[in-house]
Amino acid sequence: MSDPTREQATPDGPVLPTRSPYELASDEGPQSIGELKAALAPWPDLLARFAAELDGAPFHREDEEPLRAVRDVISAYRVEWMAKVHPDIVQAVADDEAGIDDGVPLDVVMGEYDPETYELRNGGEAA
């Protein structure tokens, strides 16, 4: 059963997660290395770092499951992408850069989120 608070990916590219900006589900955002590279293309430095880290990630390390390092790089850059496109995060960064202080302490903001899942307690979307 699909979650009505989430957008689903389309053939046109990754769809922005609409739930909490603190969690990126496996079916949200870019779904392949090619899609991730395309999604990171607006930020050439970020794309270059991703490509370099991916190229340097070993397939296996002692005492690690195979491809763990590759998956870690992909996961980290999917989160980087989300931080660049999620409206709540983008607005917070813009406000910070503009020197806007809304005076709401972090614990008040986080009080709206479940501490385990980081989903909004009321089940709705972030404003």
FENQUI-V606636 format. One record per backbone hydrogen bond with DSSP energy under -0.5 kcal/mol. CO is the residue of the C=O (numbers start at 1). NH is the residue of the N-H. E is the energy in kcal/mol with one decimal. If there is no record, write none. Layout:
BEGIN
<<CO	NH	E> <CO	NH	E>>
END
This chain:
BEGIN
<<2	4	-0.6> <3	6	-1.8> <10	13	-1.7> <13	10	-1.5> <15	29	-1.2> <20	23	-1.1> <23	25	-0.5> <25	28	-1.8> <27	9	-0.5> <32	36	-2.5> <33	37	-2.6> <34	38	-2.3> <35	39	-2.6> <36	40	-2.0> <37	41	-0.8> <38	41	-0.6> <40	43	-2.3> <43	47	-2.5> <44	48	-2.5> <45	49	-2.2> <46	50	-2.4> <47	51	-2.6> <48	52	-2.4> <49	53	-2.7> <50	54	-2.8> <51	55	-2.5> <52	56	-1.7> <53	57	-0.8> <54	57	-0.8> <59	67	-4.2> <61	64	-1.7> <65	68	-1.6> <67	71	-2.6> <68	72	-2.3> <69	73	-1.9> <70	74	-2.3> <71	75	-2.8> <72	76	-2.5> <73	77	-2.1> <74	78	-1.7> <75	79	-1.9> <76	80	-1.9> <77	81	-2.1> <78	82	-2.2> <79	83	-2.4> <80	84	-1.0> <81	84	-0.9> <81	85	-1.1> <82	85	-0.6> <82	86	-2.9> <86	90	-2.9> <87	91	-2.5> <88	92	-1.9> <89	93	-2.5> <90	94	-2.6> <91	95	-2.7> <92	96	-2.2> <93	97	-2.8> <94	98	-1.9> <95	100	-2.9> <96	99	-1.2> <99	101	-0.5> <100	102	-0.6> <103	105	-0.7> <105	108	-0.8> <105	109	-1.9> <106	110	-3.2> <107	111	-0.9> <109	112	-1.6> <110	113	-1.7> <112	121	-3.1> <114	118	-2.3> <119	114	-3.1> <120	123	-1.6>>
END
